[in-house]
Amino acid sequence: DTAVSQTPKYLVTQMGNDKSIKCEQNLGHDTMYWYKQDSKKFLKIMFSYNNKELIINETVPNRFSPKSPDKAHLNLHINSLELGDSAVYFCASQRPGLAVKETQYFGPGTRLLVL
Amino acid sequence: DQQVKQNSPSLSVQEGRISILNCDYTNSMFDYFLWYKKYPAEGPTFLISISSIKDKNEDGRFTVFLNKSAKHLSLHIVPSQPGDSAVYFCAAKAGGTSYGKLTFGQGTILTVHP
């Protein structure tokens, strides 16, 4: 069984559209994250939720809105898509507790292409 | 402002030899370091980590070395195998209220030739 899954895996859309990416983890983890891998290949944190509460909100345009309906899900909604939003988006989760030693488990990524 | 840097975009090694991947960081608040491995079309998977109170951690063929004074860490793979061919990301965490936030380098593509 897949531990951290994302849907869709590929998303091609037009500028100005609104789209959502879904993430689910079946590991029983409390903390979930969204990362963006840009064209320069850096993976950068966008958001994190701990037990459905937003705990990290990096400098991200407010067109991006995360939503956590429950501990196992963290979805990412993007309004008014722009060309620069094209990237690979990774979801990750971490075990209960925010100790520095805890490891994050990543989903397979969603490749977003905005035309 | 990239706080974690991997200055070698790629590394090519013969099977059986040692692979050494390097990583530099600038933030003195980082106290935990990790290496992730990534295959194409997959997410990063955890490989090995080291706490700032140690200078070496070993797990099978993989060893991570940390030089705090130089703000440098390296991953050694001995012996290298073709299945090790992947992108390797160095990442760092700060304790306290960082909530587990990982800061990644840009990755090094390792190719191990048979």
Interface residues (C-beta under 8 A of the other chain):
Chain A: V4 T31 Y33 Y35 K40 K41 F42 L43 K44 I45 S48 N50 I55 I56 F90 A92 Q94 L98 V100 K101 E102 T103 Q104 Y105 F106 G107 P108 G109
Chain B: Q2 D31 Y32 L34 Y36 A41 E42 G43 P44 T45 F46 S49 S51 V87 F89 A91 K93 A94 G95 S98 Y99 G100 K101 L102 T103 F104 G105 Q106 G107
